[in-house]
Amino acid sequence: MEINPNIKDQLDQLEEKFQAINQKTETHLEGLLWSKPITYWDYIQTDALLNLQIQRTTLPDEMVFIMYHQVNELLFKMILWEIDQLCHTPKPETTYFTEKLMRISRYFDMLTTSFDIMGDGMEIEQYMKFRNTLTPASGFQSAQYRLIEFCSTDLINLIDYRFRKTIDRNTSYEHALEHLYWQAAGKDYHTGEKSYLLKEFERKYKPQFLSYMEEYNTINVWQKFKELPEEDQKDEALIKAMRHYDHTVNITWVMQHLNTAKKYIDGSGKGDGEATGGSDWKKYMHPKYQRRIFFPELWSPEELASWGEEKNV
């Protein structure tokens, strides 16, 4: 039987592919005879995914809380996937750079608008009951969110404002980690004592944090931007994408999170209650206090001075 030219070409390509990894093409082809056709549920791992929601209480709205946060973590993974590609591309073209940033921003836009799921999708009375079973866990302990920050900007922009003058590029990563802005949510700087929330967070993720801090020190999104030719750094579409990403992550998304927390933490919308992890959540979360800014050089002095103020949110 005469072999179709297209099939012959594909077989030749398979031969090249398997020779490159010292494998026999005929072995792999024979394996195809016995393999099962793929199904949607096997490919997506639907059964495994739908069995990851385990409640600690009998309150129905706890399921909303669990699934919403799992969706957040999946989106964080998508964001890190895009950032990894951008930052490990030796010389990204401006259009590619812009496209990746807008992908990342769309994920954060989705996160921002999705807060209605929790803001309007849970009964306050139910939340106030099941939240006590979460203590001392906290959304503060989302490691992927910290990794996104390390990948996005120079470490100095993540350091607590009180300590920035004492830290530079020669500072050890260990020392820098101890003075990141979010340490304030879990550390008493008068005594130096760390909360259980922070101790457990670091016990689990500190090695990975230090690794990312080092890896992305010179290839984070801001550093990749600075590597572009000067003319490309003035590209309006790229600058707009950079600013949109910065504003979305550090103001819009944060404020939506904060406003949702205000509604539930004390059940009245005033936000006078205590977070499950015991953090000073208002000062930790509000952008005007921590002034998280990934790309400060892309904002005017007036914009920087009013960063996170309600009129600009």
C-alpha positions in Angstrom: 0.0 0.0 0.0 1.3 3.4 -0.9 1.9 5.7 2.0 0.4 9.1 1.9 3.1 11.8 1.5 1.8 13.7 4.6 2.0 10.5 6.7 5.5 9.7 5.3 6.6 13.3 6.3 5.2 12.8 9.8 6.9 9.5 10.2 10.2 11.0 9.2 9.7 13.8 11.8 8.9 11.2 14.4 12.0 9.3 13.5 14.1 12.5 14.0 12.3 13.3 17.3 13.0 9.8 18.8 16.5 9.5 17.5 17.3 12.8 19.3 16.5 11.1 22.6 17.9 7.7 21.7 14.5 6.0 21.4 13.1 3.5 18.9 10.3 5.0 16.8 8.7 1.6 16.3 8.4 1.0 20.0 6.4 4.2 20.5 4.3 3.5 17.4 3.4 0.1 18.8 2.5 1.7 22.1 -0.1 3.8 20.3 -1.9 0.6 19.3 -2.8 -0.1 22.9 -3.3 3.4 24.3 -6.8 4.5 25.2 -8.3 7.6 23.5 -8.1 10.7 25.7 -11.2 12.0 27.3 -12.0 15.5 28.6 -12.3 14.3 32.2 -8.9 12.5 32.0 -7.2 15.4 30.3 -8.5 18.0 32.8 -8.3 15.6 35.7 -11.9 16.6 36.6 -12.5 14.0 39.2 -9.3 14.9 41.1 -10.0 18.6 40.9 -13.6 18.2 42.2 -12.4 16.2 45.1 -10.1 18.9 46.5 -12.8 20.8 48.3 -12.8 19.5 51.9 -14.9 21.4 54.4 -14.1 21.7 58.1 -17.7 22.6 59.0 -21.2 21.7 58.0 -21.9 25.3 56.9 -22.7 25.4 53.1 -21.1 28.7 52.4 -17.7 27.4 53.5 -17.6 25.6 50.2 -17.9 28.9 48.4 -14.9 30.2 50.4 -12.8 27.1 49.7 -13.5 27.0 45.9 -13.0 30.7 45.5 -9.6 30.6 47.0 -8.6 27.5 45.0 -9.6 29.4 41.8 -7.4 32.3 43.0 -4.4 29.9 43.4 -5.0 28.5 39.9 -5.0 32.0 38.4 -1.8 32.8 40.4 -0.3 29.7 38.7 -1.3 31.0 35.3 0.2 34.3 36.1 3.5 32.8 37.2 3.5 30.6 34.0 3.3 33.7 31.8 5.9 35.7 33.9 8.3 32.7 33.7 8.2 32.7 29.9 8.7 36.5 29.7 11.5 36.7 32.2 13.4 33.7 30.8 13.2 35.0 27.2 16.7 36.4 26.5 15.7 39.4 24.4 11.9 39.7 24.2 10.5 41.8 21.5 8.3 44.7 22.5 5.1 43.3 21.1 5.8 40.0 22.9 6.5 41.8 26.1 3.3 43.8 25.8 1.2 40.7 25.0 2.5 38.8 28.0 1.8 41.7 30.4 -1.7 42.1 29.1 -2.3 38.4 29.6 -1.1 38.7 33.1 -3.2 41.8 33.7 -6.3 40.1 32.4 -5.8 37.3 35.0 -5.6 40.0 37.7 -8.6 41.8 36.2 -10.5 38.6 36.5 -9.4 38.2 40.1 -10.5 41.8 40.9 -14.0 41.5 39.5 -14.4 38.0 41.0 -14.5 39.4 44.6 -18.2 39.8 44.2 -18.4 36.0 44.4 -17.3 36.3 48.1 -18.5 39.8 48.7 -22.1 39.0 47.8 -22.0 35.2 47.7 -21.7 34.3 51.4 -23.9 34.9 54.4 -22.0 36.9 57.0 -23.5 34.8 59.7 -22.2 31.6 58.2 -18.8 33.2 57.6 -18.5 34.4 61.2 -19.1 30.8 62.3 -16.8 28.8 60.0 -14.0 31.4 60.0 -13.0 30.4 63.5 -12.2 26.9 62.3 -9.6 28.5 59.9 -7.6 30.1 62.6 -4.6 30.6 62.4 -4.6 30.1 58.7 -4.8 33.2 56.5 -4.8 34.3 52.9 -1.6 36.1 53.9 0.0 32.6 53.5 -0.5 32.5 49.7 3.1 31.7 48.6 2.3 32.1 44.9 1.3 35.7 45.4 4.8 36.4 47.0 6.5 34.6 44.1 4.6 36.9 41.7 5.9 39.9 43.5 9.5 38.6 43.4 9.2 38.0 39.7 7.7 41.4 38.9 10.0 44.0 40.5 13.3 44.8 42.2 13.4 43.6 45.8 13.9 47.2 47.1 10.3 47.9 46.0 9.1 45.2 48.3 11.1 46.2 51.3 9.2 47.9 54.2 9.6 51.7 53.8 11.2 52.0 57.2 14.2 49.9 56.2 14.8 50.8 52.5 17.7 53.1 53.2 19.6 50.3 54.9 19.2 47.8 52.1 20.8 47.7 48.6 21.9 45.1 46.0 24.7 43.9 48.2 22.3 43.0 51.1 21.9 39.3 51.6 18.7 37.7 50.5 18.1 36.4 54.1 18.3 40.0 55.4 16.1 41.3 52.7 13.5 38.6 53.4 13.3 39.7 57.0 12.5 43.3 56.0 9.9 42.7 53.2 6.8 44.8 53.6 4.5 41.8 54.5 6.7 40.9 57.5 4.9 43.8 59.3 1.7 41.8 59.3 3.3 39.0 61.3 6.1 40.5 63.3 6.4 42.8 66.3 9.3 45.0 65.4 9.7 46.2 68.9 10.4 42.7 70.2 11.3 41.0 66.9 8.9 38.2 67.7 7.2 36.5 64.8 3.6 35.3 65.0 2.8 31.6 64.5 1.2 32.7 61.2 4.6 34.0 59.9 6.7 31.2 61.4 4.7 28.5 59.7 4.7 30.4 56.4 8.5 30.7 56.4 9.0 27.1 57.6 7.1 25.9 54.6 8.2 28.4 51.9 11.4 30.2 53.0 13.8 28.1 50.8 11.6 28.7 47.8 11.3 32.4 48.5 15.1 32.8 48.8 15.6 30.8 45.6 13.1 33.1 43.7 14.6 36.2 45.1 18.0 35.2 43.8 16.8 33.8 40.4 14.7 36.9 39.6 17.1 39.5 41.0 18.3 40.4 37.5 15.5 39.0 35.3 12.3 40.3 36.9 9.8 42.1 34.7 11.3 45.5 35.5 14.8 44.4 34.7 13.6 42.9 31.5 12.0 46.2 30.6 15.2 48.1 31.3 17.1 45.7 29.0 15.0 46.8 26.1 16.5 49.4 23.7 15.7 52.9 24.9 13.3 53.5 22.0 11.3 50.4 22.9 11.1 51.6 26.5 9.2 54.6 25.3 6.6 52.4 23.4 3.2 53.7 24.4 1.5 50.4 24.3 4.2 48.7 26.5 4.2 51.6 29.0 0.4 51.4 29.2 0.6 47.7 29.8 3.3 48.1 32.5 1.2 50.8 34.3 -2.0 48.8 34.0 -0.3 45.7 35.5 1.2 47.7 38.4 -2.0 49.6 39.2 -4.2 46.4 38.9 -2.0 44.3 41.2 -1.1 46.9 43.8 -4.2 49.1 44.0 -7.3 47.7 42.2 -7.0 44.1 43.3 -5.8 44.9 46.8 -8.6 47.4 47.4 -11.3 44.9 46.3 -9.7 42.4 48.6 -9.7 44.9 51.4 -13.3 46.0 51.0 -14.4 42.4 51.0 -12.5 41.8 54.2 -14.1 44.8 55.8 -17.5 43.4 55.1 -16.9 40.0 56.7 -14.2 40.4 59.3 -16.5 42.1 61.8 -19.8 41.5 60.0 -20.7 45.1 59.8 -18.5 46.5 57.0 -16.4 48.7 59.4 -13.6 46.2 59.6 -12.8 46.5 63.3 -12.4 42.8 63.8 -9.3 40.6 63.9 -8.0 38.6 61.0 -7.9 34.8 61.4 -4.1 35.0 61.3 -4.0 37.9 63.8 -2.4 40.3 61.4 -3.0 44.1 61.3 -4.8 43.5 58.1 -5.9 47.1 57.4 -2.4 48.5 57.4 -1.0 45.4 55.8 -3.5 45.4 52.9 -4.1 49.1 52.2 -1.8 50.3 49.4 -1.4 53.8 50.8 0.3 52.3 53.9 2.6 49.8 52.3 3.0 51.6 48.9 3.6 48.5 46.9 4.7 49.9 43.5 6.4 47.6 41.0 7.5 50.2 38.5 7.9 53.6 40.3 9.8 55.1 37.5 6.8 54.9 35.2 4.6 57.1 37.5 4.7 60.9 38.0 5.7 62.4 41.3 2.0 63.4 41.8 0.8 59.8 41.1 3.4 58.4 43.5 2.5 60.9 46.2 -1.2 59.9 46.0 -0.7 56.2 45.5 -3.5 54.2 47.0 -5.6 57.1 48.1 -9.4 56.5 47.8 -9.9 59.2 45.1 -7.4 57.4 42.9 -8.6 53.8 43.6 
